[in-house]
Amino acid sequence: MPTFKFKGHRSATLLNDILNPHRNAVANPNAYFNPAYYGAAMMARRRVLLVLLVMICSFGVLGLMAQALSPSGFGWLDGVILFAVVTTMPWLAVGFCNGMIGLWLMLFYANPLEKVSPSIFAESGLESVEHAVNPSKTALLLCIRNEAPARLVRNINLMLDSLLVSESMQRFQLYVLSDTADETWIVKETEAIAIVTERWREQMAITYRRRDVNTGFKAGNIKDFCQQWGRDHELAVVLDADSLMSAQALNRLVDTMDRRPEIGILQGLVVGLPSRSAFTRFFQFGMRLGMRSYTLGSAWWQGDCGPYWGHNAAIRLKPFIEHCQLPILNDRRGQPVHVLSHDQLEAVLMRRSGSEVRVLPIEDESFEENPLNLLDFVQRDLRWCAGNMQYLHFLTLPGLKTTSRVQLILAILMFLAGPAWLLGTVAMVALVSTTPTVSAALDLSYLWAALASLWILILAPKLVSVVVVLLQVAQRRAFGGAGRFVFGVLLETFFSIVISPVLWFSQTLAVLGLLLGKRATWAAQNRDDASLGWSTATQVFGLHTVFGLLLALPLVFTHPQALPLLALFMGGLWVVIPLSVLSAKLSVGEFLCEKGWLAVPDEVQPCVFIQSLQHAQNPLQPVASIARAGFESGQ
């Protein structure tokens, strides 16, 4: 284990304590071997260090931007720009710090999990699943709404086949919790579940329940399960309709919960399934890289106040039922409104009850399907935006841990950053276009430094994982080789930069809509058709393009030399329509697959579970043919 030594200021003692916890064993062995004392003190020091790092990053960028704005003095437009920077910095700085902490853990520790949480994960069982002597009775909760029946048949069969091979089916019971409302889908869904139930009736009990009204959305669906069957089980693993978990992943979560009764929620790391959709390949390639360092780094300081993403996670039902029921809110008209983004709120309520919320930050055959095109991605993003804005109602909730409140604030700022970016950009364009020369308004050297710093903060979690992959031969091979990997990184980075302003503008419209009283709801998600026509793309993203062109217009007539600078942050608005159409074309995705570009490890070196999935169907095969094949074969 590496040892770091810092001398000088008293803060060096704090840093040494954080980076070298084992040195405390000599000075105070009783405290070190007391998990409660050691864990609390250690987490406090880690969080203090995080706050210091976030402040350094934030004030550093803010100082650079202030210097960039100094040539013309400070007017109200300068104040708007600085306000925008202040609003975006906490989310960006925390992401950057998570990435840097993740880099340190991955490079200098053979087992980063032991460093992240020695009291939880520094024991055997991470390399191979070891079942508890008396395993808890666990419910598998598959929450669905208007899903293709063939997909249900495929996903259930894959997971149960995996459990059968691992000889662990006896510890689970499957509940299919449906909120399907469409009459046509109800008939197909009922037939599909009947087929699955008949196939597995000798090995596992399967319960199918459909609600006529989806009150409370997914959280209400799970609440209904808790009321009817919750006390029959100690644990539950929550699954979305697009979730896929192997027996290894399921047993790992349940075994960890059995060994650690203090954990109320254990979130597994979720990665995207291999896909032939071009947009999905871009998205999941970048997400795969970013999540590695981000989740590891965030787990280092969040500790027992970890995240819950609402699926691919295990929950302890007794404290969940007693402490995690969500209140009904009132909108501005006094009408009842249910909580949309239930997951993180349930996590902070669980932690308030005294139970821990942990994340297992390892890639462990726990998958989900990602959006197939930019339209689907934006729609999902806006539902999250509406849900996260509801957290404003809970910031002053009594009894919450300080870290839990910080998590809620960060979740809100995540979607306020988009409007802040647009506000700051509009103010910057107004400032430049009303001065004789660009240099009269801005110190370009400081401006480039500030903008470069912002992009480094945005991209840091991904770039950190890039460094780790390039340093390890096995990792490079898992991504298809160094050449393909580096080219994929360049492609994905360009793609991320281009679609970022599209998300910012969409989030701004969503926030404005919420302020005007517009309601958001959860709708069934498209999981099979990646195509996006020119007409649809124009209708959805036409306003984005018009705004982008209008934003550029003042510079065209005053300082056209500043347009490349604007393009760096807002150029995606100009090309979003053709980009959304092309990235949704199956032929583009097939081309990327043939070249091996943007490939993830599960595509290059698929595990047995993914191989079974690949044999089950083509990811973009038409639903009708999949369903027909599944029903005719009795699968």
PyMOL commands that set and color helices and strands:
alter all, ss='L'
color gray80, all
select helices_A, chain A and resi 11-19+21-27+29-32+35-68+70-72+76-108+112-116+118-121+149-165+169-171+183-200+217-232+247-259+278-302+317-323+342-352+374-394+402-433+438-441+444-471+473-478+482-515+534-558+560-570+572-582+586-595+601-604+608-616+623-633
alter helices_A, ss='H'
color red, helices_A
select strands_A, chain A and resi 138-144+172-178+206-210+235-240+244-245+263-272+313-316+329-330+336-337+356-368
alter strands_A, ss='S'
color yellow, strands_A
deselect
rebuild
show_as cartoon
